[in-house]
Amino acid sequence: MFDMNEFMLSKTIDEFKQQGFAAEGFVVDVSSERDVVDGVSAAEAIWGRIDVMINCAGIVGPSDVPITGYEPADFDKVYQVNLRGSFLMTRSVIGVMEKQRYGRILLLASMAGKEGNPFMVGYSAMKAGVIGLVKSVGKEYAESGITVNGLAPAVIQTAMNASTAPAQLARLKEKIPMKRLGTVEEVAAMACWIVSPEATFTTGFTYDLSGGRATY
């Protein structure tokens, strides 16, 4: 597991170990090429192979802000984590998976990347970029035994939403026909299937998890 928050990383690894799982954690900033390369190399050295990579590192950035008030520095920061991080993680881990002719890569996108959320231009643009990354790399590796897919949730109840403006969060929730936020458990259940050995004939695709918001 990678995380740049050392305390939370250690806490999560301890929880896994208490449940009987073998787990290792690495302090990694996904926007740093050196961190990502070193982290992937360390994981490969311990386990001998990497079968699954799920990248869900992301930040919201400014919300409820029109593009004219959106600072370029904030746009760049969202890019560094959400899109550059997805690129670096995919680029690094796929080299390991090529050796074994098998792998499952899942990148967390967002409904914002498909539909565009007004007043969240940085987040929407970067998640659209993640969807493009999935399409491109999925096709590149379609004959390799490695699948590359995305997952585009609507709003999920996580700590990440604490930084989203309440008015913006209310607008996003109103767009969901089920009139509720998704749960982490629902995301995990769908992600588990996408990265499972059973998911053999889908690549370059971004699945919806939207409570009825996406109907296409």
MIZA-73660 format. One record per residue (C-alpha): y, x, z; residue in one letter. Coordinates in Angstrom, 2 decimals, always signed. Layout:
! residues N
<node><v>Y</v><u>X</u><w>Z</w><r>a</r></node>
...
***
This chain:
! residues 216
<node><v>+0.00</v><u>+0.00</u><w>+0.00</w><r>m</r></node>
<node><v>+3.50</v><u>+1.20</u><w>-0.88</w><r>f</r></node>
<node><v>+6.66</v><u>+0.29</u><w>+1.01</w><r>d</r></node>
<node><v>+9.96</v><u>+2.03</u><w>+1.63</w><r>m</r></node>
<node><v>+10.20</v><u>+0.42</u><w>+5.09</w><r>n</r></node>
<node><v>+8.05</v><u>+2.77</u><w>+7.15</w><r>e</r></node>
<node><v>+7.94</v><u>+0.53</u><w>+10.23</w><r>f</r></node>
<node><v>+6.82</v><u>-2.59</u><w>+8.36</w><r>m</r></node>
<node><v>+4.37</v><u>-0.55</u><w>+6.29</w><r>l</r></node>
<node><v>+2.72</v><u>+0.84</u><w>+9.43</w><r>s</r></node>
<node><v>+2.61</v><u>-2.62</u><w>+10.99</w><r>k</r></node>
<node><v>+0.92</v><u>-4.15</u><w>+7.93</w><r>t</r></node>
<node><v>-1.63</v><u>-1.34</u><w>+7.63</w><r>i</r></node>
<node><v>-2.51</v><u>-1.79</u><w>+11.31</w><r>d</r></node>
<node><v>-3.05</v><u>-5.51</u><w>+10.72</w><r>e</r></node>
<node><v>-5.41</v><u>-4.79</u><w>+7.83</w><r>f</r></node>
<node><v>-7.38</v><u>-2.28</u><w>+9.87</w><r>k</r></node>
<node><v>-7.68</v><u>-4.72</u><w>+12.78</w><r>q</r></node>
<node><v>-9.31</v><u>-7.15</u><w>+10.35</w><r>q</r></node>
<node><v>-11.86</v><u>-4.53</u><w>+9.34</w><r>g</r></node>
<node><v>-10.33</v><u>-3.40</u><w>+6.05</w><r>f</r></node>
<node><v>-9.97</v><u>+0.22</u><w>+4.97</w><r>a</r></node>
<node><v>-6.26</v><u>+0.63</u><w>+4.28</w><r>a</r></node>
<node><v>-3.75</v><u>+3.40</u><w>+3.70</w><r>e</r></node>
<node><v>+0.02</v><u>+3.23</u><w>+3.44</w><r>g</r></node>
<node><v>+2.50</v><u>+5.42</u><w>+1.61</w><r>f</r></node>
<node><v>+6.27</v><u>+5.43</u><w>+2.02</w><r>v</r></node>
<node><v>+7.44</v><u>+4.93</u><w>-1.56</w><r>v</r></node>
<node><v>+10.70</v><u>+3.86</u><w>-3.15</w><r>d</r></node>
<node><v>+9.54</v><u>+2.22</u><w>-6.40</w><r>v</r></node>
<node><v>+12.81</v><u>+3.10</u><w>-8.11</w><r>s</r></node>
<node><v>+12.04</v><u>+6.83</u><w>-7.63</w><r>s</r></node>
<node><v>+9.79</v><u>+8.38</u><w>-10.28</w><r>e</r></node>
<node><v>+8.81</v><u>+11.21</u><w>-7.94</w><r>r</r></node>
<node><v>+7.87</v><u>+8.81</u><w>-5.13</w><r>d</r></node>
<node><v>+5.79</v><u>+6.63</u><w>-7.44</w><r>v</r></node>
<node><v>+3.95</v><u>+9.51</u><w>-9.12</w><r>v</r></node>
<node><v>+3.20</v><u>+11.17</u><w>-5.79</w><r>d</r></node>
<node><v>+2.09</v><u>+7.87</u><w>-4.22</w><r>g</r></node>
<node><v>-0.26</v><u>+6.98</u><w>-7.06</w><r>v</r></node>
<node><v>-1.72</v><u>+10.49</u><w>-7.05</w><r>s</r></node>
<node><v>-2.31</v><u>+10.29</u><w>-3.30</w><r>a</r></node>
<node><v>-4.02</v><u>+6.91</u><w>-3.62</w><r>a</r></node>
<node><v>-6.27</v><u>+8.20</u><w>-6.41</w><r>e</r></node>
<node><v>-7.14</v><u>+11.27</u><w>-4.35</w><r>a</r></node>
<node><v>-8.29</v><u>+9.09</u><w>-1.43</w><r>i</r></node>
<node><v>-10.16</v><u>+6.35</u><w>-3.30</w><r>w</r></node>
<node><v>-11.19</v><u>+8.15</u><w>-6.48</w><r>g</r></node>
<node><v>-10.00</v><u>+5.29</u><w>-8.70</w><r>r</r></node>
<node><v>-7.46</v><u>+2.45</u><w>-8.83</w><r>i</r></node>
<node><v>-8.81</v><u>-0.90</u><w>-9.97</w><r>d</r></node>
<node><v>-5.87</v><u>-3.19</u><w>-9.12</w><r>v</r></node>
<node><v>-2.12</v><u>-2.76</u><w>-8.92</w><r>m</r></node>
<node><v>+0.14</v><u>-5.62</u><w>-7.86</w><r>i</r></node>
<node><v>+3.85</v><u>-4.86</u><w>-7.91</w><r>n</r></node>
<node><v>+5.90</v><u>-7.33</u><w>-5.89</w><r>c</r></node>
<node><v>+8.74</v><u>-5.04</u><w>-4.80</w><r>a</r></node>
<node><v>+12.02</v><u>-6.77</u><w>-5.53</w><r>g</r></node>
<node><v>+15.49</v><u>-7.66</u><w>-4.31</w><r>i</r></node>
<node><v>+17.61</v><u>-10.74</u><w>-5.02</w><r>v</r></node>
<node><v>+20.98</v><u>-9.07</u><w>-5.31</w><r>g</r></node>
<node><v>+24.15</v><u>-11.17</u><w>-5.27</w><r>p</r></node>
<node><v>+23.60</v><u>-14.92</u><w>-5.52</w><r>s</r></node>
<node><v>+26.05</v><u>-17.76</u><w>-6.06</w><r>d</r></node>
<node><v>+28.28</v><u>-15.28</u><w>-7.94</w><r>v</r></node>
<node><v>+29.52</v><u>-15.80</u><w>-11.53</w><r>p</r></node>
<node><v>+29.14</v><u>-12.92</u><w>-13.97</w><r>i</r></node>
<node><v>+32.87</v><u>-12.20</u><w>-13.82</w><r>t</r></node>
<node><v>+32.51</v><u>-11.48</u><w>-10.11</w><r>g</r></node>
<node><v>+29.20</v><u>-9.62</u><w>-10.38</w><r>y</r></node>
<node><v>+29.79</v><u>-5.93</u><w>-9.75</w><r>e</r></node>
<node><v>+28.13</v><u>-3.46</u><w>-12.15</w><r>p</r></node>
<node><v>+26.94</v><u>-1.42</u><w>-9.16</w><r>a</r></node>
<node><v>+25.06</v><u>-4.46</u><w>-7.85</w><r>d</r></node>
<node><v>+23.58</v><u>-5.08</u><w>-11.30</w><r>f</r></node>
<node><v>+22.35</v><u>-1.47</u><w>-11.41</w><r>d</r></node>
<node><v>+20.82</v><u>-1.74</u><w>-7.94</w><r>k</r></node>
<node><v>+18.80</v><u>-4.83</u><w>-8.89</w><r>v</r></node>
<node><v>+17.71</v><u>-3.06</u><w>-12.08</w><r>y</r></node>
<node><v>+16.53</v><u>+0.01</u><w>-10.18</w><r>q</r></node>
<node><v>+14.15</v><u>-1.94</u><w>-7.95</w><r>v</r></node>
<node><v>+13.10</v><u>-4.95</u><w>-10.00</w><r>n</r></node>
<node><v>+12.76</v><u>-3.61</u><w>-13.53</w><r>l</r></node>
<node><v>+12.71</v><u>+0.18</u><w>-13.31</w><r>r</r></node>
<node><v>+10.31</v><u>-0.10</u><w>-10.37</w><r>g</r></node>
<node><v>+7.96</v><u>-2.34</u><w>-12.36</w><r>s</r></node>
<node><v>+8.09</v><u>+0.11</u><w>-15.28</w><r>f</r></node>
<node><v>+7.42</v><u>+3.18</u><w>-13.12</w><r>l</r></node>
<node><v>+4.55</v><u>+1.58</u><w>-11.23</w><r>m</r></node>
<node><v>+2.89</v><u>+0.36</u><w>-14.43</w><r>t</r></node>
<node><v>+3.42</v><u>+3.64</u><w>-16.27</w><r>r</r></node>
<node><v>+1.98</v><u>+5.71</u><w>-13.44</w><r>s</r></node>
<node><v>-1.04</v><u>+3.63</u><w>-12.49</w><r>v</r></node>
<node><v>-2.18</v><u>+2.84</u><w>-16.02</w><r>i</r></node>
<node><v>-2.91</v><u>+6.50</u><w>-16.58</w><r>g</r></node>
<node><v>-5.46</v><u>+6.37</u><w>-13.78</w><r>v</r></node>
<node><v>-7.00</v><u>+3.14</u><w>-15.07</w><r>m</r></node>
<node><v>-7.41</v><u>+4.60</u><w>-18.57</w><r>e</r></node>
<node><v>-9.87</v><u>+7.17</u><w>-17.20</w><r>k</r></node>
<node><v>-12.19</v><u>+4.43</u><w>-15.93</w><r>q</r></node>
<node><v>-11.65</v><u>+2.00</u><w>-18.84</w><r>r</r></node>
<node><v>-10.91</v><u>-0.78</u><w>-16.36</w><r>y</r></node>
<node><v>-7.93</v><u>-2.11</u><w>-14.46</w><r>g</r></node>
<node><v>-5.91</v><u>-5.12</u><w>-13.43</w><r>r</r></node>
<node><v>-2.12</v><u>-4.97</u><w>-13.29</w><r>i</r></node>
<node><v>-0.01</v><u>-7.84</u><w>-12.00</w><r>l</r></node>
<node><v>+3.78</v><u>-7.77</u><w>-11.97</w><r>l</r></node>
<node><v>+5.70</v><u>-10.37</u><w>-10.00</w><r>l</r></node>
<node><v>+8.33</v><u>-11.95</u><w>-12.22</w><r>a</r></node>
<node><v>+10.14</v><u>-15.22</u><w>-11.49</w><r>s</r></node>
<node><v>+11.06</v><u>-18.57</u><w>-12.98</w><r>m</r></node>
<node><v>+14.54</v><u>-17.04</u><w>-13.11</w><r>a</r></node>
<node><v>+13.25</v><u>-14.69</u><w>-15.78</w><r>g</r></node>
<node><v>+12.00</v><u>-17.59</u><w>-17.92</w><r>k</r></node>
<node><v>+14.82</v><u>-20.09</u><w>-17.47</w><r>e</r></node>
<node><v>+17.71</v><u>-18.06</u><w>-16.10</w><r>g</r></node>
<node><v>+19.28</v><u>-19.01</u><w>-12.79</w><r>n</r></node>
<node><v>+23.04</v><u>-19.48</u><w>-13.03</w><r>p</r></node>
<node><v>+25.08</v><u>-17.29</u><w>-10.69</w><r>f</r></node>
<node><v>+22.16</v><u>-14.84</u><w>-10.34</w><r>m</r></node>
<node><v>+22.65</v><u>-12.85</u><w>-13.53</w><r>v</r></node>
<node><v>+21.23</v><u>-9.57</u><w>-12.23</w><r>g</r></node>
<node><v>+18.05</v><u>-11.09</u><w>-10.80</w><r>y</r></node>
<node><v>+17.49</v><u>-13.33</u><w>-13.82</w><r>s</r></node>
<node><v>+18.01</v><u>-10.52</u><w>-16.33</w><r>a</r></node>
<node><v>+15.67</v><u>-8.11</u><w>-14.56</w><r>m</r></node>
<node><v>+12.89</v><u>-10.66</u><w>-14.12</w><r>k</r></node>
<node><v>+13.18</v><u>-11.49</u><w>-17.83</w><r>a</r></node>
<node><v>+12.74</v><u>-7.77</u><w>-18.40</w><r>g</r></node>
<node><v>+9.58</v><u>-7.77</u><w>-16.29</w><r>v</r></node>
<node><v>+8.16</v><u>-10.56</u><w>-18.49</w><r>i</r></node>
<node><v>+8.96</v><u>-8.48</u><w>-21.57</w><r>g</r></node>
<node><v>+7.26</v><u>-5.47</u><w>-19.98</w><r>l</r></node>
<node><v>+4.12</v><u>-7.55</u><w>-19.34</w><r>v</r></node>
<node><v>+4.03</v><u>-8.76</u><w>-22.95</w><r>k</r></node>
<node><v>+4.50</v><u>-5.31</u><w>-24.42</w><r>s</r></node>
<node><v>+2.11</v><u>-3.30</u><w>-22.26</w><r>v</r></node>
<node><v>-0.50</v><u>-6.08</u><w>-22.25</w><r>g</r></node>
<node><v>-0.71</v><u>-5.81</u><w>-26.04</w><r>k</r></node>
<node><v>-0.71</v><u>-2.01</u><w>-25.98</w><r>e</r></node>
<node><v>-3.79</v><u>-1.97</u><w>-23.74</w><r>y</r></node>
<node><v>-5.57</v><u>-5.10</u><w>-24.95</w><r>a</r></node>
<node><v>-8.66</v><u>-3.18</u><w>-26.05</w><r>e</r></node>
<node><v>-8.81</v><u>-0.82</u><w>-23.10</w><r>s</r></node>
<node><v>-10.46</v><u>-2.92</u><w>-20.40</w><r>g</r></node>
<node><v>-7.10</v><u>-3.07</u><w>-18.62</w><r>i</r></node>
<node><v>-5.26</v><u>-6.37</u><w>-18.35</w><r>t</r></node>
<node><v>-1.53</v><u>-6.61</u><w>-17.67</w><r>v</r></node>
<node><v>-0.20</v><u>-9.98</u><w>-16.55</w><r>n</r></node>
<node><v>+2.75</v><u>-11.47</u><w>-14.72</w><r>g</r></node>
<node><v>+3.30</v><u>-14.26</u><w>-12.22</w><r>l</r></node>
<node><v>+6.51</v><u>-16.30</u><w>-12.28</w><r>a</r></node>
<node><v>+6.96</v><u>-18.26</u><w>-9.07</w><r>p</r></node>
<node><v>+9.71</v><u>-20.72</u><w>-8.32</w><r>a</r></node>
<node><v>+11.30</v><u>-20.18</u><w>-4.89</w><r>v</r></node>
<node><v>+8.76</v><u>-18.96</u><w>-2.33</w><r>i</r></node>
<node><v>+9.37</v><u>-19.10</u><w>+1.42</w><r>q</r></node>
<node><v>+9.74</v><u>-15.41</u><w>+2.28</w><r>t</r></node>
<node><v>+12.07</v><u>-13.16</u><w>+4.24</w><r>a</r></node>
<node><v>+13.63</v><u>-12.17</u><w>+0.91</w><r>m</r></node>
<node><v>+15.31</v><u>-15.56</u><w>+0.71</w><r>n</r></node>
<node><v>+17.30</v><u>-14.81</u><w>+3.85</w><r>a</r></node>
<node><v>+19.85</v><u>-13.06</u><w>+1.62</w><r>s</r></node>
<node><v>+20.13</v><u>-15.96</u><w>-0.84</w><r>t</r></node>
<node><v>+23.22</v><u>-18.11</u><w>-0.46</w><r>a</r></node>
<node><v>+22.24</v><u>-21.47</u><w>+1.13</w><r>p</r></node>
<node><v>+23.96</v><u>-23.46</u><w>-1.64</w><r>a</r></node>
<node><v>+22.09</v><u>-21.51</u><w>-4.31</w><r>q</r></node>
<node><v>+18.77</v><u>-21.93</u><w>-2.46</w><r>l</r></node>
<node><v>+19.36</v><u>-25.68</u><w>-2.25</w><r>a</r></node>
<node><v>+20.06</v><u>-25.86</u><w>-6.00</w><r>r</r></node>
<node><v>+16.85</v><u>-24.00</u><w>-6.78</w><r>l</r></node>
<node><v>+14.77</v><u>-26.18</u><w>-4.47</w><r>k</r></node>
<node><v>+16.19</v><u>-29.31</u><w>-6.08</w><r>e</r></node>
<node><v>+14.79</v><u>-28.18</u><w>-9.45</w><r>k</r></node>
<node><v>+11.22</v><u>-28.20</u><w>-8.08</w><r>i</r></node>
<node><v>+9.55</v><u>-31.62</u><w>-8.60</w><r>p</r></node>
<node><v>+7.43</v><u>-31.12</u><w>-5.47</w><r>m</r></node>
<node><v>+10.71</v><u>-30.76</u><w>-3.54</w><r>k</r></node>
<node><v>+9.46</v><u>-27.89</u><w>-1.42</w><r>r</r></node>
<node><v>+9.27</v><u>-24.12</u><w>-1.52</w><r>l</r></node>
<node><v>+6.04</v><u>-22.38</u><w>-2.41</w><r>g</r></node>
<node><v>+4.10</v><u>-20.44</u><w>+0.20</w><r>t</r></node>
<node><v>+2.94</v><u>-16.84</u><w>+0.34</w><r>v</r></node>
<node><v>-0.63</v><u>-18.12</u><w>+0.62</w><r>e</r></node>
<node><v>-0.28</v><u>-20.00</u><w>-2.67</w><r>e</r></node>
<node><v>+1.00</v><u>-16.89</u><w>-4.41</w><r>v</r></node>
<node><v>-1.81</v><u>-14.79</u><w>-2.94</w><r>a</r></node>
<node><v>-4.51</v><u>-17.24</u><w>-4.04</w><r>a</r></node>
<node><v>-3.34</v><u>-17.23</u><w>-7.66</w><r>m</r></node>
<node><v>-2.76</v><u>-13.47</u><w>-7.69</w><r>a</r></node>
<node><v>-6.31</v><u>-12.87</u><w>-6.43</w><r>c</r></node>
<node><v>-7.77</v><u>-14.64</u><w>-9.45</w><r>w</r></node>
<node><v>-5.48</v><u>-12.92</u><w>-11.96</w><r>i</r></node>
<node><v>-6.58</v><u>-9.47</u><w>-10.76</w><r>v</r></node>
<node><v>-10.24</v><u>-10.41</u><w>-10.33</w><r>s</r></node>
<node><v>-13.11</v><u>-9.25</u><w>-12.60</w><r>p</r></node>
<node><v>-13.46</v><u>-12.90</u><w>-13.69</w><r>e</r></node>
<node><v>-10.05</v><u>-12.87</u><w>-15.42</w><r>a</r></node>
<node><v>-11.20</v><u>-11.15</u><w>-18.59</w><r>t</r></node>
<node><v>-9.53</v><u>-12.91</u><w>-21.53</w><r>f</r></node>
<node><v>-5.87</v><u>-13.07</u><w>-20.58</w><r>t</r></node>
<node><v>-3.41</v><u>-10.21</u><w>-20.92</w><r>t</r></node>
<node><v>+0.29</v><u>-9.95</u><w>-21.70</w><r>g</r></node>
<node><v>+0.81</v><u>-13.39</u><w>-20.16</w><r>f</r></node>
<node><v>+3.03</v><u>-14.60</u><w>-17.33</w><r>t</r></node>
<node><v>+1.59</v><u>-17.44</u><w>-15.27</w><r>y</r></node>
<node><v>+3.78</v><u>-20.11</u><w>-13.69</w><r>d</r></node>
<node><v>+3.66</v><u>-21.06</u><w>-10.03</w><r>l</r></node>
<node><v>+6.49</v><u>-23.51</u><w>-9.84</w><r>s</r></node>
<node><v>+5.64</v><u>-26.79</u><w>-8.14</w><r>g</r></node>
<node><v>+6.06</v><u>-28.59</u><w>-11.45</w><r>g</r></node>
<node><v>+9.32</v><u>-26.95</u><w>-12.50</w><r>r</r></node>
<node><v>+7.70</v><u>-25.30</u><w>-15.51</w><r>a</r></node>
<node><v>+5.87</v><u>-27.77</u><w>-17.74</w><r>t</r></node>
<node><v>+5.44</v><u>-25.73</u><w>-20.92</w><r>y</r></node>
***
